[in-house]
Amino acid sequence: MKYFTLFPKTTVQIENKLVPLVDITVRVKLLDYIKKNQDILIQSDYVIEKEARPEQVSFELYESYDFTWTILTLNNVFNIFEDWVQPQSVIEQRLIRQYGSLENASKTIVKWTDQYGYEVSSRSKNKKISESAFQFAMRENDKKKNIKVFSILAVQKVQNDFKRILKQI
């Protein structure tokens, strides 16, 4: 991924050896840049189809894998296994590990809401709708399908400006 090739390098001592590493703290500067320039960077909503991976979304939108990092950064994805949409089979495997079976995950209530959709305690007299661990996990995963992306012009501007920012470090 070209993203990290632009990052400055640093050296860290690990077990009496100096190890060259990429300084990933630069990501903070990029996040600041995006926040400060939100109004001029054209963003649009995008729905991920068939649990596409970030690099697939990048290629579909920009005909290049090089802009995967912009998608991840814009959508605050820090851990691709937790913050990005996963195939249903992966969610199911996680639920089986946690609850012993999908049946148990479907029976275990993890959330109650009142008639207005506000979360309430399991002891509340206003509880109306329950949500099982299975339902909750699937709903949360589905929410991850809705992301923001940059227009092609905006992504090129971000890429060019990011190179300039890194040269200043």
trRosetta pair geometry for C-beta under 8 A, 3 or more apart (Angstrom, degrees):
i j d omega theta_ij theta_ji phi_ij phi_ji
1 4 5.9 71 86 9 96 96
1 5 7.9 -170 101 -12 53 91
1 65 7.4 -106 -111 135 75 102
1 66 7.6 143 -157 -127 63 46
1 68 6.4 -82 -131 55 120 123
1 69 6.6 120 171 -47 126 108
2 5 5.3 -58 -156 29 50 118
2 6 6.9 47 154 -23 76 100
2 66 4.9 5 26 -138 129 95
3 6 6.6 -71 -175 27 30 106
3 7 7.6 31 141 -29 63 103
3 66 7.7 156 -43 -170 76 62
3 68 7.4 -96 -28 68 132 85
3 69 3.7 116 -94 -46 147 155
4 7 5.2 -38 -156 11 53 120
4 22 5.1 -7 -170 -152 106 164
4 24 7.8 -29 -120 -94 100 86
6 162 6.8 67 130 131 158 103
6 163 6.1 -101 -140 -105 134 68
6 166 5.1 146 159 27 98 176
7 22 4.7 68 90 -170 133 101
7 23 5.7 -165 165 59 107 70
7 24 6.7 -7 -152 -89 159 45
7 26 5.2 -174 -131 31 94 144
7 166 6.8 -111 -104 -133 32 131
8 22 7.9 130 83 -157 37 59
8 23 4.9 -9 79 34 84 128
8 26 6.7 135 22 -59 89 135
8 166 6.8 -177 -37 -166 83 92
8 169 5.3 -117 -34 106 138 131
9 20 5.4 -1 -179 -172 124 102
9 21 6.9 148 -159 78 72 34
9 22 6.3 -55 -107 -102 63 45
9 23 6.6 163 -138 -13 10 92
10 20 7.5 153 82 -154 32 58
10 21 5.6 -28 68 68 81 85
10 22 7.7 55 22 164 82 9
10 23 4.5 88 -15 -70 115 101
11 18 5.0 6 179 -175 118 103
11 19 6.9 151 -157 71 66 36
11 20 5.5 -37 -97 -96 77 58
11 21 7.2 141 -108 19 25 77
12 18 7.4 149 74 -152 28 56
12 19 5.5 -30 67 62 80 90
12 21 5.5 4 7 7 113 129
13 16 7.0 6 -177 -111 102 16
13 17 6.9 153 -153 74 61 32
13 18 5.7 -36 -94 -93 69 60
13 19 7.5 138 -113 13 18 80
14 17 5.8 -31 70 64 71 86
14 19 5.0 -4 20 0 115 132
23 26 5.8 85 109 -25 93 100
24 27 5.8 4 170 -14 73 113
25 28 6.0 -18 175 6 66 113
26 29 5.4 -43 -170 28 60 116
26 30 6.8 60 137 -18 75 99
26 166 6.6 38 -165 -106 146 92
26 169 6.8 -52 -110 -72 115 164
27 30 5.5 -55 -155 36 41 114
27 31 6.4 43 149 -21 70 102
27 73 7.0 -154 -157 -113 95 109
28 31 5.7 -52 -149 35 33 112
28 32 6.5 36 151 -19 64 104
29 32 5.7 -52 -150 36 32 113
29 33 6.4 38 149 -23 64 104
29 165 5.9 167 144 161 127 133
29 169 7.8 -120 -28 -73 169 122
30 33 5.4 -50 -149 32 34 116
30 34 6.5 33 154 -18 65 102
30 73 5.9 -59 126 -151 125 150
30 162 6.0 22 -109 -119 104 111
30 165 7.4 154 -81 87 66 155
31 34 5.8 -52 -149 35 32 109
31 35 6.4 32 153 -18 65 106
31 73 6.6 -143 -81 -170 74 101
32 35 5.8 -57 -148 38 31 111
32 36 6.1 26 157 -16 67 110
33 36 6.0 -60 -146 40 26 107
33 37 6.1 -7 165 9 64 117
33 158 7.6 128 122 -139 125 83
33 161 6.6 163 -173 125 140 125
33 162 7.2 171 77 -88 167 75
33 165 6.4 -76 -72 -71 144 159
34 37 6.3 -76 -138 54 24 90
34 38 6.6 60 158 -74 63 75
34 41 6.7 -63 -143 37 70 163
34 73 6.7 166 -33 137 153 112
34 74 6.5 -160 -153 -100 153 70
34 158 7.3 22 -89 -123 89 121
35 38 6.1 -13 -155 -37 29 110
37 40 5.4 -60 -174 49 84 100
37 41 5.2 76 125 -22 97 109
37 161 8.0 57 -23 106 170 173
38 41 6.1 -67 -134 43 25 102
38 43 7.6 -32 -159 -9 75 129
40 154 7.9 163 126 -117 64 100
41 150 6.0 -53 173 -124 102 108
41 154 4.4 104 -159 -156 71 121
41 157 6.9 -151 -107 79 87 127
41 158 6.6 57 -126 -61 130 106
42 150 6.7 97 79 -161 63 65
42 151 4.1 6 88 -1 117 124
42 153 6.9 43 33 67 123 101
42 154 4.7 -153 43 -43 73 133
43 74 7.1 171 -122 -163 123 136
43 148 4.9 5 -180 -177 123 111
43 149 6.7 152 -154 76 72 31
43 150 5.9 -48 -99 -97 67 50
43 151 7.5 -120 -80 -19 22 76
43 154 7.1 -111 -63 106 56 170
44 148 7.2 150 74 -153 27 66
44 149 6.0 -28 62 63 76 82
44 151 6.7 78 -8 -66 110 78
45 146 6.6 -19 -164 -166 104 89
45 147 7.6 142 -157 81 56 36
45 148 6.5 -47 -100 -100 47 59
45 149 8.0 75 -175 19 8 82
46 57 7.2 107 136 -160 143 120
46 61 7.4 -34 -118 -81 154 132
46 146 7.7 150 77 -154 45 44
46 147 5.3 -29 67 71 94 84
46 148 7.1 117 18 -137 92 12
46 149 4.5 33 -12 -4 139 120
47 145 5.6 26 -161 146 73 98
47 146 5.9 -19 -103 -96 73 63
47 147 7.9 153 -96 23 24 72
48 51 6.8 49 137 -114 116 21
48 52 5.2 -144 -165 43 93 93
48 57 6.3 -55 -111 -84 93 126
48 85 5.4 -179 83 25 147 147
48 144 7.6 -26 32 122 138 72
48 145 4.5 -129 49 -148 92 69
48 146 7.8 -115 8 -50 84 23
48 147 6.4 55 -36 3 102 115
49 52 5.9 42 65 -19 63 115
51 85 5.3 -142 -125 123 71 107
51 86 6.5 5 -144 155 126 15
51 87 4.8 154 109 -78 174 63
51 88 7.9 -134 -49 -17 142 64
52 56 4.1 -125 -174 91 102 129
52 57 5.4 127 115 -56 123 81
52 60 7.3 -10 -179 -11 161 141
53 56 4.8 96 55 4 75 105
53 57 7.3 -140 95 -5 40 86
53 84 7.7 47 -141 153 54 146
54 57 5.6 -54 -151 34 35 112
54 58 6.4 38 151 -21 67 104
54 68 4.9 92 131 -159 103 98
54 71 5.3 173 -157 90 98 129
54 72 5.6 23 -148 -61 155 95
54 77 7.1 -166 -82 87 140 165
54 80 6.8 -98 -8 -124 126 116
54 84 6.3 -83 -47 -122 102 146
55 58 5.4 -47 -147 34 36 117
55 59 6.4 36 154 -18 66 103
55 65 4.8 12 -159 -140 100 101
55 68 4.7 -24 -92 -92 64 137
56 59 5.8 -53 -147 37 32 109
56 60 6.2 33 153 -20 65 107
57 60 5.7 -55 -146 37 30 112
57 61 6.2 16 160 -8 66 112
57 68 7.7 109 65 -119 87 73
57 71 5.7 126 97 -136 125 166
57 147 7.7 18 -164 60 162 147
57 149 7.4 -141 159 -93 116 132
58 61 6.2 -67 -145 44 25 100
58 62 5.7 -38 -179 37 65 112
58 64 6.6 -68 149 92 99 57
58 65 5.5 90 96 -135 128 38
58 66 7.3 -172 164 52 134 37
58 67 4.7 172 -149 74 110 78
58 68 4.2 -84 -33 -74 152 64
58 70 7.8 120 -112 46 108 91
58 71 5.8 -127 -71 -9 89 134
59 62 7.1 -77 -115 60 17 70
59 63 6.4 36 -166 -129 57 22
59 64 6.5 -164 -108 58 58 12
59 65 5.6 -6 -65 -71 95 68
61 67 7.5 -95 83 85 110 133
61 149 5.9 -126 -124 178 164 150
61 152 7.4 -170 154 -75 85 83
62 66 7.6 -101 112 58 134 81
62 67 4.7 35 45 31 165 142
62 152 6.0 151 -113 -115 81 87
62 155 6.0 -83 -97 91 138 160
64 67 5.9 80 88 0 101 95
65 68 5.7 -4 -180 -31 67 113
66 159 7.6 44 134 -116 113 139
67 70 4.8 -29 -175 22 84 117
67 71 6.8 86 132 -19 81 92
67 150 7.9 -114 -179 53 131 116
67 155 5.1 22 -141 -178 142 134
67 159 7.0 -74 -100 -66 92 122
68 71 5.9 -59 -161 34 40 111
68 72 6.4 33 148 -15 72 109
69 72 5.6 -56 -145 41 35 111
69 73 5.9 33 158 -19 69 109
70 73 5.8 -55 -142 41 29 110
70 74 5.9 30 160 -20 65 111
70 149 8.0 78 116 -151 103 67
70 150 5.8 -53 153 11 134 128
70 155 5.3 149 88 -133 173 96
70 158 5.7 104 -116 97 125 149
70 159 7.5 -66 -58 -61 129 84
71 74 6.1 -55 -141 38 24 109
71 75 6.3 -3 166 6 60 116
71 77 7.7 5 121 20 73 134
71 147 6.9 42 -168 149 93 145
71 149 6.1 -12 -109 -111 90 86
72 75 6.5 -79 -147 51 22 93
72 77 4.2 -93 -152 64 74 114
72 80 7.5 -49 -119 -83 122 92
72 84 8.0 -43 -113 -73 86 118
73 76 7.7 27 -177 -71 30 33
73 77 7.7 -69 -46 42 21 80
74 147 7.6 93 100 172 105 100
74 148 5.3 -120 147 90 118 102
74 149 6.9 128 83 -109 156 31
74 150 6.6 -162 -70 -36 155 91
75 83 7.6 148 123 153 98 112
75 147 4.7 -31 -94 -146 142 105
75 148 6.0 170 -78 41 85 81
76 83 7.0 -126 112 -164 70 141
77 80 6.3 51 167 -90 118 58
77 83 4.2 168 -132 109 69 128
77 84 5.5 43 -137 -60 133 91
78 82 7.9 -21 73 66 81 111
78 83 5.9 103 36 -17 62 153
79 82 4.2 27 94 32 119 106
79 83 5.3 119 61 -3 66 102
80 83 6.7 -59 -100 54 21 87
80 84 4.8 -9 -158 10 61 132
81 84 7.4 -4 -55 41 13 95
81 86 7.3 48 -157 -87 53 122
83 144 7.2 162 165 -130 42 125
84 144 6.2 134 -171 170 24 132
85 141 5.9 94 -140 -178 71 77
85 142 7.8 55 -123 -105 111 19
85 144 4.1 174 -68 102 74 111
85 145 5.1 62 -81 -73 148 66
86 90 4.3 -100 166 79 119 132
86 91 5.6 141 91 -50 117 86
86 141 5.9 -80 44 -135 83 119
86 144 7.9 39 -2 72 66 151
87 90 4.9 97 62 1 79 101
87 91 7.5 -149 98 -2 44 86
88 91 5.6 -56 -152 38 39 112
88 92 6.1 40 152 -21 71 106
88 138 7.4 21 -125 -117 93 97
88 141 7.7 136 -96 116 59 159
89 92 5.6 -52 -145 37 32 114
89 93 6.4 36 154 -22 64 103
90 93 5.7 -50 -148 33 31 112
90 94 6.5 33 152 -19 63 105
91 94 5.7 -56 -153 35 31 113
91 95 6.4 30 151 -18 65 106
91 137 5.3 150 -173 148 113 118
91 138 6.5 116 141 -84 156 62
91 141 5.5 -57 -83 -57 144 155
92 95 5.7 -55 -148 37 33 111
92 96 6.3 35 153 -21 66 104
92 102 6.0 -15 -152 -89 96 117
93 96 5.7 -52 -148 34 32 113
93 97 6.6 34 152 -19 64 103
94 97 5.8 -53 -152 34 31 111
94 98 6.3 19 153 -11 65 112
94 137 7.3 179 86 -152 117 145
95 98 5.7 -62 -143 44 32 106
95 99 5.6 -17 173 22 72 114
95 102 6.1 67 106 -105 125 64
95 105 4.1 21 177 -93 119 161
95 133 6.3 146 -137 127 107 111
95 134 6.1 64 -148 -96 158 72
95 137 5.9 -135 -72 16 116 169
96 99 6.9 -70 -119 58 19 78
96 100 6.9 -58 -167 120 55 12
96 101 6.0 19 -128 -112 79 25
96 102 6.3 -30 -76 -48 87 69
96 105 7.4 -74 -68 -25 43 130
98 105 7.2 76 79 -92 100 109
98 133 7.4 -146 103 171 127 147
99 102 7.8 95 80 -96 123 19
99 104 4.1 -175 154 103 105 111
99 105 4.1 154 49 -67 158 77
99 108 5.9 -137 -128 3 131 144
99 133 6.0 156 -60 80 144 155
100 104 4.9 43 62 20 98 158
101 104 4.7 101 56 5 81 98
101 105 7.0 -144 97 -2 47 86
102 105 5.4 -54 -147 39 38 114
102 106 6.1 39 151 -21 68 105
102 134 6.4 71 -166 -99 77 131
103 106 5.7 -57 -150 37 29 111
103 107 6.4 21 153 -14 64 110
104 107 5.7 -62 -145 41 32 107
104 108 6.0 31 158 -26 69 110
105 108 6.0 -51 -136 32 28 110
105 132 6.6 100 145 152 58 109
105 133 4.4 -101 -160 84 75 112
105 134 4.2 104 126 -57 101 90
105 137 7.4 -27 180 9 129 135
106 132 5.1 34 -157 153 35 162
106 133 7.6 -92 -58 54 21 79
106 134 4.5 -11 -82 9 64 144
106 135 7.7 87 -129 -26 64 83
107 132 6.6 71 19 -130 7 126
108 132 6.0 98 68 -157 53 82
108 133 4.6 11 82 -9 109 116
109 112 7.0 39 164 -60 121 85
109 122 7.1 121 110 -114 122 117
109 130 4.6 -49 -133 -171 123 121
109 131 6.9 105 -151 66 72 38
109 132 5.9 -64 -94 -97 47 55
109 133 7.9 -144 -106 -29 6 71
110 131 6.3 -59 61 96 78 85
110 132 6.7 69 8 -178 89 25
110 133 4.8 93 -25 -80 129 68
110 136 5.2 -63 68 -10 129 156
111 119 6.2 -65 -162 -128 99 106
111 130 7.2 140 84 -163 55 51
111 131 4.1 -10 65 53 103 113
111 136 5.8 123 4 -88 125 126
112 119 6.9 103 77 -158 54 63
112 120 5.3 -64 105 69 102 80
112 121 7.0 -7 58 106 126 17
112 122 5.5 143 -9 -94 137 54
112 124 6.8 177 109 43 137 112
112 127 4.0 -23 172 -138 133 118
112 128 7.8 127 -178 37 87 42
112 129 7.0 148 -158 78 55 49
112 130 5.6 -25 -101 -102 74 65
112 131 7.5 -162 -74 16 29 79
113 116 7.9 -127 166 70 98 50
113 117 5.4 -12 177 -150 137 31
113 118 6.1 145 -155 70 83 29
113 119 5.6 -52 -96 -93 74 44
113 120 6.4 116 -136 11 24 86
113 127 7.3 100 64 -144 21 66
113 128 6.5 -50 95 55 66 86
113 129 4.8 -15 58 60 96 101
113 131 7.4 48 -9 -18 102 111
114 117 7.3 -48 67 19 66 18
114 118 5.1 -4 34 57 106 87
114 120 5.1 78 -44 -25 93 133
114 124 7.2 -75 -75 126 100 142
114 126 4.3 -5 -115 142 116 108
114 127 6.5 -84 -86 -101 61 29
114 128 5.6 77 -158 4 34 106
115 126 7.3 -97 0 -178 85 91
115 128 4.9 87 -67 -22 64 162
120 124 3.9 -68 157 33 121 163
120 126 5.5 -156 -114 81 170 99
120 127 5.2 -147 83 -82 124 77
121 124 4.5 125 58 -32 79 96
121 127 7.5 -98 81 -61 47 117
122 127 6.9 36 -138 -78 32 160
124 127 4.8 121 76 -37 95 90
127 130 7.4 44 167 -70 115 78
131 135 4.8 -127 -164 91 80 124
131 136 5.1 100 140 -63 116 90
131 139 7.5 -46 -159 7 134 145
132 135 4.7 96 51 9 78 100
132 136 6.7 -141 93 -5 40 89
133 136 5.7 -55 -144 39 29 114
133 137 6.2 29 158 -20 64 108
134 137 6.1 -57 -148 36 26 108
134 138 6.4 19 158 -13 63 110
135 138 6.0 -62 -148 41 28 107
135 139 6.1 26 157 -19 66 110
136 139 5.9 -58 -144 38 27 109
136 140 6.2 24 159 -16 64 109
137 140 5.9 -56 -145 38 27 109
137 141 6.3 27 155 -19 63 109
138 141 5.7 -55 -147 37 30 112
138 142 6.3 34 154 -22 64 106
139 142 5.7 -53 -148 34 31 113
139 143 6.7 38 152 -25 63 100
140 143 5.7 -48 -154 25 34 115
140 144 7.2 38 149 -23 60 101
141 144 5.8 -53 -163 25 38 115
141 145 7.9 50 143 -31 61 91
142 145 5.8 -37 -169 6 46 117
143 146 6.4 -58 -172 31 47 104
144 147 7.7 18 175 -61 53 94
150 154 3.9 -134 -173 95 106 114
150 155 4.2 143 92 -60 128 81
150 158 6.4 -99 -101 -6 172 137
151 154 4.5 91 50 8 79 105
151 155 7.0 -150 86 -8 38 86
152 155 5.9 -53 -144 35 30 109
152 156 6.6 30 156 -18 62 106
153 156 5.9 -57 -152 36 31 110
153 157 6.5 32 151 -19 65 106
154 157 5.5 -54 -150 35 34 113
154 158 6.3 37 152 -21 67 103
155 158 5.6 -48 -146 35 34 113
155 159 6.4 38 153 -21 64 104
156 159 5.6 -51 -147 35 32 114
156 160 6.3 29 155 -15 65 107
157 160 5.9 -58 -146 40 29 107
157 161 6.0 23 159 -13 67 112
158 161 6.0 -60 -141 43 26 106
158 162 5.9 30 158 -26 64 110
159 162 5.8 -56 -145 33 24 113
159 163 6.8 27 155 -20 59 102
160 163 5.9 -52 -156 29 32 111
160 164 6.7 29 149 -15 63 106
161 164 5.5 -56 -153 38 38 114
161 165 6.2 41 149 -23 70 104
162 165 5.5 -49 -145 34 34 114
162 166 6.4 33 156 -18 65 105
163 166 5.9 -58 -150 37 29 110
163 167 6.6 32 152 -24 63 104
164 167 5.8 -53 -152 29 32 112
164 168 7.0 32 151 -22 61 104
165 168 5.9 -59 -162 28 34 113
165 169 7.4 40 145 -32 63 98
166 169 5.7 -42 -159 12 44 116
